[in-house]
């Protein structure tokens, strides 16, 4: 199911992704691609961030991804990628 959503990555997400290697990087990329393919998928944790945006936090292996989906604009924005300690 491709609904032509655009994907945007914060610069910090791109920089963190460059540091990740192997299986973790592949799984993160697969997860992000799955969001584009199905932006209506159920998510782990949803909350409102300090900027007032509805955001979602999901875990992929030992990394957390925070992203927002704007269905009206058909945009997915990956806001944070952090290693879970």
MODELLER restraints for C-alpha pairs under 7 A, 6 or more apart:
rsr = mdl.restraints
at = mdl.atoms
rsr.add(forms.Gaussian(group=physical.xy_distance, feature=features.Distance(at['CA:1:A'], at['CA:37:A']), mean=5.65, stdev=0.5))
rsr.add(forms.Gaussian(group=physical.xy_distance, feature=features.Distance(at['CA:1:A'], at['CA:38:A']), mean=6.15, stdev=0.5))
rsr.add(forms.Gaussian(group=physical.xy_distance, feature=features.Distance(at['CA:2:A'], at['CA:37:A']), mean=4.85, stdev=0.5))
rsr.add(forms.Gaussian(group=physical.xy_distance, feature=features.Distance(at['CA:2:A'], at['CA:38:A']), mean=6.76, stdev=0.5))
rsr.add(forms.Gaussian(group=physical.xy_distance, feature=features.Distance(at['CA:5:A'], at['CA:36:A']), mean=5.98, stdev=0.5))
rsr.add(forms.Gaussian(group=physical.xy_distance, feature=features.Distance(at['CA:5:A'], at['CA:74:A']), mean=4.59, stdev=0.5))
rsr.add(forms.Gaussian(group=physical.xy_distance, feature=features.Distance(at['CA:5:A'], at['CA:75:A']), mean=5.27, stdev=0.5))
rsr.add(forms.Gaussian(group=physical.xy_distance, feature=features.Distance(at['CA:5:A'], at['CA:76:A']), mean=6.79, stdev=0.5))
rsr.add(forms.Gaussian(group=physical.xy_distance, feature=features.Distance(at['CA:6:A'], at['CA:74:A']), mean=6.28, stdev=0.5))
rsr.add(forms.Gaussian(group=physical.xy_distance, feature=features.Distance(at['CA:6:A'], at['CA:75:A']), mean=4.78, stdev=0.5))
rsr.add(forms.Gaussian(group=physical.xy_distance, feature=features.Distance(at['CA:6:A'], at['CA:76:A']), mean=6.10, stdev=0.5))
rsr.add(forms.Gaussian(group=physical.xy_distance, feature=features.Distance(at['CA:7:A'], at['CA:36:A']), mean=6.96, stdev=0.5))
rsr.add(forms.Gaussian(group=physical.xy_distance, feature=features.Distance(at['CA:7:A'], at['CA:75:A']), mean=6.00, stdev=0.5))
rsr.add(forms.Gaussian(group=physical.xy_distance, feature=features.Distance(at['CA:7:A'], at['CA:76:A']), mean=4.87, stdev=0.5))
rsr.add(forms.Gaussian(group=physical.xy_distance, feature=features.Distance(at['CA:7:A'], at['CA:77:A']), mean=6.00, stdev=0.5))
rsr.add(forms.Gaussian(group=physical.xy_distance, feature=features.Distance(at['CA:8:A'], at['CA:76:A']), mean=6.12, stdev=0.5))
rsr.add(forms.Gaussian(group=physical.xy_distance, feature=features.Distance(at['CA:8:A'], at['CA:77:A']), mean=4.69, stdev=0.5))
rsr.add(forms.Gaussian(group=physical.xy_distance, feature=features.Distance(at['CA:8:A'], at['CA:78:A']), mean=6.22, stdev=0.5))
rsr.add(forms.Gaussian(group=physical.xy_distance, feature=features.Distance(at['CA:9:A'], at['CA:77:A']), mean=5.82, stdev=0.5))
rsr.add(forms.Gaussian(group=physical.xy_distance, feature=features.Distance(at['CA:9:A'], at['CA:78:A']), mean=4.88, stdev=0.5))
rsr.add(forms.Gaussian(group=physical.xy_distance, feature=features.Distance(at['CA:9:A'], at['CA:79:A']), mean=6.51, stdev=0.5))
rsr.add(forms.Gaussian(group=physical.xy_distance, feature=features.Distance(at['CA:10:A'], at['CA:78:A']), mean=6.25, stdev=0.5))
rsr.add(forms.Gaussian(group=physical.xy_distance, feature=features.Distance(at['CA:10:A'], at['CA:79:A']), mean=5.42, stdev=0.5))
rsr.add(forms.Gaussian(group=physical.xy_distance, feature=features.Distance(at['CA:13:A'], at['CA:79:A']), mean=6.85, stdev=0.5))
rsr.add(forms.Gaussian(group=physical.xy_distance, feature=features.Distance(at['CA:13:A'], at['CA:80:A']), mean=5.66, stdev=0.5))
rsr.add(forms.Gaussian(group=physical.xy_distance, feature=features.Distance(at['CA:13:A'], at['CA:81:A']), mean=5.32, stdev=0.5))
rsr.add(forms.Gaussian(group=physical.xy_distance, feature=features.Distance(at['CA:16:A'], at['CA:81:A']), mean=6.73, stdev=0.5))
rsr.add(forms.Gaussian(group=physical.xy_distance, feature=features.Distance(at['CA:17:A'], at['CA:25:A']), mean=6.83, stdev=0.5))
rsr.add(forms.Gaussian(group=physical.xy_distance, feature=features.Distance(at['CA:24:A'], at['CA:61:A']), mean=6.58, stdev=0.5))
rsr.add(forms.Gaussian(group=physical.xy_distance, feature=features.Distance(at['CA:27:A'], at['CA:60:A']), mean=6.87, stdev=0.5))
rsr.add(forms.Gaussian(group=physical.xy_distance, feature=features.Distance(at['CA:28:A'], at['CA:60:A']), mean=6.21, stdev=0.5))
rsr.add(forms.Gaussian(group=physical.xy_distance, feature=features.Distance(at['CA:43:A'], at['CA:56:A']), mean=6.79, stdev=0.5))
rsr.add(forms.Gaussian(group=physical.xy_distance, feature=features.Distance(at['CA:43:A'], at['CA:58:A']), mean=6.73, stdev=0.5))
rsr.add(forms.Gaussian(group=physical.xy_distance, feature=features.Distance(at['CA:44:A'], at['CA:57:A']), mean=6.28, stdev=0.5))
rsr.add(forms.Gaussian(group=physical.xy_distance, feature=features.Distance(at['CA:44:A'], at['CA:58:A']), mean=5.34, stdev=0.5))
rsr.add(forms.Gaussian(group=physical.xy_distance, feature=features.Distance(at['CA:45:A'], at['CA:56:A']), mean=5.57, stdev=0.5))
rsr.add(forms.Gaussian(group=physical.xy_distance, feature=features.Distance(at['CA:45:A'], at['CA:57:A']), mean=5.19, stdev=0.5))
rsr.add(forms.Gaussian(group=physical.xy_distance, feature=features.Distance(at['CA:45:A'], at['CA:58:A']), mean=6.63, stdev=0.5))
rsr.add(forms.Gaussian(group=physical.xy_distance, feature=features.Distance(at['CA:46:A'], at['CA:55:A']), mean=5.72, stdev=0.5))
rsr.add(forms.Gaussian(group=physical.xy_distance, feature=features.Distance(at['CA:46:A'], at['CA:56:A']), mean=4.42, stdev=0.5))
rsr.add(forms.Gaussian(group=physical.xy_distance, feature=features.Distance(at['CA:46:A'], at['CA:57:A']), mean=6.40, stdev=0.5))
rsr.add(forms.Gaussian(group=physical.xy_distance, feature=features.Distance(at['CA:47:A'], at['CA:54:A']), mean=5.75, stdev=0.5))
rsr.add(forms.Gaussian(group=physical.xy_distance, feature=features.Distance(at['CA:47:A'], at['CA:55:A']), mean=5.54, stdev=0.5))
rsr.add(forms.Gaussian(group=physical.xy_distance, feature=features.Distance(at['CA:47:A'], at['CA:56:A']), mean=6.43, stdev=0.5))
rsr.add(forms.Gaussian(group=physical.xy_distance, feature=features.Distance(at['CA:48:A'], at['CA:54:A']), mean=4.47, stdev=0.5))
rsr.add(forms.Gaussian(group=physical.xy_distance, feature=features.Distance(at['CA:48:A'], at['CA:55:A']), mean=5.87, stdev=0.5))
rsr.add(forms.Gaussian(group=physical.xy_distance, feature=features.Distance(at['CA:49:A'], at['CA:55:A']), mean=6.61, stdev=0.5))
rsr.add(forms.Gaussian(group=physical.xy_distance, feature=features.Distance(at['CA:54:A'], at['CA:68:A']), mean=6.34, stdev=0.5))
rsr.add(forms.Gaussian(group=physical.xy_distance, feature=features.Distance(at['CA:55:A'], at['CA:66:A']), mean=6.65, stdev=0.5))
rsr.add(forms.Gaussian(group=physical.xy_distance, feature=features.Distance(at['CA:55:A'], at['CA:67:A']), mean=5.52, stdev=0.5))
rsr.add(forms.Gaussian(group=physical.xy_distance, feature=features.Distance(at['CA:55:A'], at['CA:68:A']), mean=4.50, stdev=0.5))
rsr.add(forms.Gaussian(group=physical.xy_distance, feature=features.Distance(at['CA:56:A'], at['CA:66:A']), mean=5.52, stdev=0.5))
rsr.add(forms.Gaussian(group=physical.xy_distance, feature=features.Distance(at['CA:56:A'], at['CA:67:A']), mean=5.35, stdev=0.5))
rsr.add(forms.Gaussian(group=physical.xy_distance, feature=features.Distance(at['CA:56:A'], at['CA:68:A']), mean=6.07, stdev=0.5))
rsr.add(forms.Gaussian(group=physical.xy_distance, feature=features.Distance(at['CA:57:A'], at['CA:64:A']), mean=6.65, stdev=0.5))
rsr.add(forms.Gaussian(group=physical.xy_distance, feature=features.Distance(at['CA:57:A'], at['CA:65:A']), mean=5.56, stdev=0.5))
rsr.add(forms.Gaussian(group=physical.xy_distance, feature=features.Distance(at['CA:57:A'], at['CA:66:A']), mean=4.43, stdev=0.5))
rsr.add(forms.Gaussian(group=physical.xy_distance, feature=features.Distance(at['CA:57:A'], at['CA:67:A']), mean=6.60, stdev=0.5))
rsr.add(forms.Gaussian(group=physical.xy_distance, feature=features.Distance(at['CA:58:A'], at['CA:64:A']), mean=5.67, stdev=0.5))
rsr.add(forms.Gaussian(group=physical.xy_distance, feature=features.Distance(at['CA:58:A'], at['CA:65:A']), mean=5.35, stdev=0.5))
rsr.add(forms.Gaussian(group=physical.xy_distance, feature=features.Distance(at['CA:58:A'], at['CA:66:A']), mean=6.59, stdev=0.5))
rsr.add(forms.Gaussian(group=physical.xy_distance, feature=features.Distance(at['CA:59:A'], at['CA:65:A']), mean=6.23, stdev=0.5))
rsr.add(forms.Gaussian(group=physical.xy_distance, feature=features.Distance(at['CA:62:A'], at['CA:83:A']), mean=5.98, stdev=0.5))
rsr.add(forms.Gaussian(group=physical.xy_distance, feature=features.Distance(at['CA:62:A'], at['CA:84:A']), mean=5.29, stdev=0.5))
rsr.add(forms.Gaussian(group=physical.xy_distance, feature=features.Distance(at['CA:63:A'], at['CA:81:A']), mean=6.75, stdev=0.5))
rsr.add(forms.Gaussian(group=physical.xy_distance, feature=features.Distance(at['CA:63:A'], at['CA:82:A']), mean=5.46, stdev=0.5))
rsr.add(forms.Gaussian(group=physical.xy_distance, feature=features.Distance(at['CA:63:A'], at['CA:83:A']), mean=4.35, stdev=0.5))
rsr.add(forms.Gaussian(group=physical.xy_distance, feature=features.Distance(at['CA:63:A'], at['CA:84:A']), mean=5.27, stdev=0.5))
rsr.add(forms.Gaussian(group=physical.xy_distance, feature=features.Distance(at['CA:64:A'], at['CA:81:A']), mean=5.74, stdev=0.5))
rsr.add(forms.Gaussian(group=physical.xy_distance, feature=features.Distance(at['CA:64:A'], at['CA:82:A']), mean=5.30, stdev=0.5))
rsr.add(forms.Gaussian(group=physical.xy_distance, feature=features.Distance(at['CA:64:A'], at['CA:83:A']), mean=6.36, stdev=0.5))
rsr.add(forms.Gaussian(group=physical.xy_distance, feature=features.Distance(at['CA:64:A'], at['CA:84:A']), mean=6.55, stdev=0.5))
rsr.add(forms.Gaussian(group=physical.xy_distance, feature=features.Distance(at['CA:65:A'], at['CA:80:A']), mean=5.59, stdev=0.5))
rsr.add(forms.Gaussian(group=physical.xy_distance, feature=features.Distance(at['CA:65:A'], at['CA:81:A']), mean=4.69, stdev=0.5))
rsr.add(forms.Gaussian(group=physical.xy_distance, feature=features.Distance(at['CA:65:A'], at['CA:82:A']), mean=6.67, stdev=0.5))
rsr.add(forms.Gaussian(group=physical.xy_distance, feature=features.Distance(at['CA:66:A'], at['CA:78:A']), mean=6.07, stdev=0.5))
rsr.add(forms.Gaussian(group=physical.xy_distance, feature=features.Distance(at['CA:66:A'], at['CA:79:A']), mean=5.48, stdev=0.5))
rsr.add(forms.Gaussian(group=physical.xy_distance, feature=features.Distance(at['CA:66:A'], at['CA:80:A']), mean=4.97, stdev=0.5))
rsr.add(forms.Gaussian(group=physical.xy_distance, feature=features.Distance(at['CA:66:A'], at['CA:81:A']), mean=6.62, stdev=0.5))
rsr.add(forms.Gaussian(group=physical.xy_distance, feature=features.Distance(at['CA:67:A'], at['CA:77:A']), mean=5.41, stdev=0.5))
rsr.add(forms.Gaussian(group=physical.xy_distance, feature=features.Distance(at['CA:67:A'], at['CA:78:A']), mean=4.21, stdev=0.5))
rsr.add(forms.Gaussian(group=physical.xy_distance, feature=features.Distance(at['CA:67:A'], at['CA:79:A']), mean=5.14, stdev=0.5))
rsr.add(forms.Gaussian(group=physical.xy_distance, feature=features.Distance(at['CA:67:A'], at['CA:80:A']), mean=6.95, stdev=0.5))
rsr.add(forms.Gaussian(group=physical.xy_distance, feature=features.Distance(at['CA:68:A'], at['CA:76:A']), mean=5.83, stdev=0.5))
rsr.add(forms.Gaussian(group=physical.xy_distance, feature=features.Distance(at['CA:68:A'], at['CA:77:A']), mean=5.26, stdev=0.5))
rsr.add(forms.Gaussian(group=physical.xy_distance, feature=features.Distance(at['CA:68:A'], at['CA:78:A']), mean=6.60, stdev=0.5))
rsr.add(forms.Gaussian(group=physical.xy_distance, feature=features.Distance(at['CA:69:A'], at['CA:75:A']), mean=5.87, stdev=0.5))
rsr.add(forms.Gaussian(group=physical.xy_distance, feature=features.Distance(at['CA:69:A'], at['CA:76:A']), mean=4.54, stdev=0.5))
rsr.add(forms.Gaussian(group=physical.xy_distance, feature=features.Distance(at['CA:69:A'], at['CA:77:A']), mean=6.43, stdev=0.5))
rsr.add(forms.Gaussian(group=physical.xy_distance, feature=features.Distance(at['CA:70:A'], at['CA:76:A']), mean=6.37, stdev=0.5))
